[in-house]
Amino acid sequence: MKYFLDSAKLDEIKFAYHTFGIDGVTTNPKHVMNSGKSFYAFLRDISDWVKEEGLDGKEVFPISVEIDPNLTDPGKMIEMGKEVSALCSNFVIKIPCTEEGIEAARKLEKMNIRTNLTLVFSTAQAIIAGKNHSMYVSPFIGWKESNGEDCRKYIEDICTIYEQYGFKGKTEIICAAIRTPKQMVDCALAGADIVTAGIEVYKDSFRHPFTNQGLGIFCDAWNNTVCD
């Protein structure tokens, strides 16, 4: 399973890439706002960074960039998708899974501009992304679990349908809005291709009290051992 970082803060992205070996990035308007940069300033900065790292190309290090969510006309969505995609070869155009968004994503894919259908909250929504050969589909987890829903079964159902109809491997499943390490594990067990989470969720996933306890025991033993 691949790990993507859900962030628009370049310092976090650099840290996660060099420390955890993340495989890509997902962003949204809220992340860009929290970065303190303008939309296009962020795009320029991350574009420069992937080139410096030799990570050029959406197949190498994909960066999902969400276009203006105020757009409701498919033609305008396509126009902005083309504009953003032309800025960097790593950019994948993130579009909401609405009727208009589906139309825009379908047409962008035919232009060889890769898309990520986002804000997916049902198995039925996920099917259309696979049918239209979007690069990614992003079913959301955290929001649904906060509402008491069974998200592992939800992801398992999407994976089963994708296997059954040949979508698996063509449209990758990114489990989004991950809030806890347990949700990451549930998505992995369900068969998802990718999880995307904030940096603190990844840090939490590497922690365990027994690891710290064991390290303390070993450090104490080492410090009381003659090493000559």
Secondary structure, 3 states (H helix, E strand, C coil): CEEEEECCCHHHHHHHHHHHCCCEEECCHHHHHHHCCCHHHHHHHHHHHHHHHCCCCCCCCCEEEECCCCCCCHHHHHHHHHHHHCCCCCEEEEEECCHHHHHHHHHHHHCCCCEEEEEECCHHHHHHHHHCCCCEEEEECHHHHHCCCCHHHHHHHHHHHHHHCCCCCCCEEEEEEECCHHHHHHHHHHCCCEEEECHHHHHHHCCCHHHHHHHHHHHHHHHCCCCC
